[in-house]
Amino acid sequence: MPDVPFTLQDKFQLQLPAMKGKIIAVFFCAALDDPQCLREADVLGEHHAQLHDDHHVVIIGVSPATPQAHKAFLAARHLPLDFASDPDGRIARAFAITEPHAELRMVVIDKQGLVRAVWHGRDPDRHVRDLLGVARE
């Protein structure tokens, strides 16, 4: 997994290698008001207890927005997720995403710290099902 720092909505600095042993789902959004991002965040938020509490899946959204904008977004939508700021595309490039935030993508990192899957597209319900499948393995 890439060793790139994530600055979350509460300005906490997160390093992915410190989370080895957990499944990590990182989804990239073009903008917080992008319909794809809204739908993905809402569906992941709806399933957060099952994914996080039952299966220890860590979910992190990434967008170019500021930590303050992420904090307001999460509060307004009542989402129990984390979001990292990536205004210059550094996080996206660390995951070999050459066009940062061009379309919704989710990267799944397994418990061993290996990138297990990269999903493209607009099917958050499928993403949840697939995440649960990875978690159950």
Secondary structure as GFF3:
##gff-version 3
##sequence-region A 1 137
A	DSSP	beta_strand	5	7	.	.	.	ID=ss1
A	DSSP	beta_strand	13	15	.	.	.	ID=ss2
A	DSSP	three_ten_helix	16	19	.	.	.	ID=ss3
A	DSSP	beta_strand	23	28	.	.	.	ID=ss4
A	DSSP	alpha_helix	35	46	.	.	.	ID=ss5
A	DSSP	alpha_helix	48	48	.	.	.	ID=ss6
A	DSSP	pi_helix	49	54	.	.	.	ID=ss7
A	DSSP	beta_strand	57	63	.	.	.	ID=ss8
A	DSSP	alpha_helix	67	77	.	.	.	ID=ss9
A	DSSP	beta_strand	82	85	.	.	.	ID=ss10
A	DSSP	alpha_helix	90	94	.	.	.	ID=ss11
A	DSSP	beta_strand	105	109	.	.	.	ID=ss12
A	DSSP	beta_strand	115	120	.	.	.	ID=ss13
A	DSSP	alpha_helix	124	136	.	.	.	ID=ss14
###
